Amino acid sequence: QTYFTAGVKEVRAWTIHVGDTAPQAAGVIHGDFERGFIRAQTIAFDDFIHYKGEQGAKDAGKMRAEGKEYVVRDGDVLNFLFNV
């Protein structure tokens, strides 16, 4: 399955296994992200599109904070908070 990260200049798709948790998904980007995982700011893909991006989804209350046990869903748009 696939999840996305979205920045000002770039949106990127990342491939993960079905059933991967948020820290495991973060580890696909960089091992430090998995080791220092704090939480994932999560927006469903459909909400991201409907509300025209991260800020619109956040303003509409569609951004969720998910912890280490969260199982990433196909199409999630994630922003990882971590500390190494």
BELURLIN-V65064 format. One record per helix or strand of 3 or more residues. SS is the DSSP state (h for helix, s for strand). FROM is the first residue (numbers start at 0). TO is the last residue. If there is no record, write none. Layout:
ss=SS from=FROM to=TO
ss=SS from=FROM to=TO
This chain:
ss=s from=1 to=5
ss=s from=10 to=14
ss=h from=21 to=28
ss=h from=30 to=34
ss=s from=36 to=42
ss=h from=44 to=49
ss=h from=53 to=58
ss=s from=63 to=65
ss=s from=76 to=81
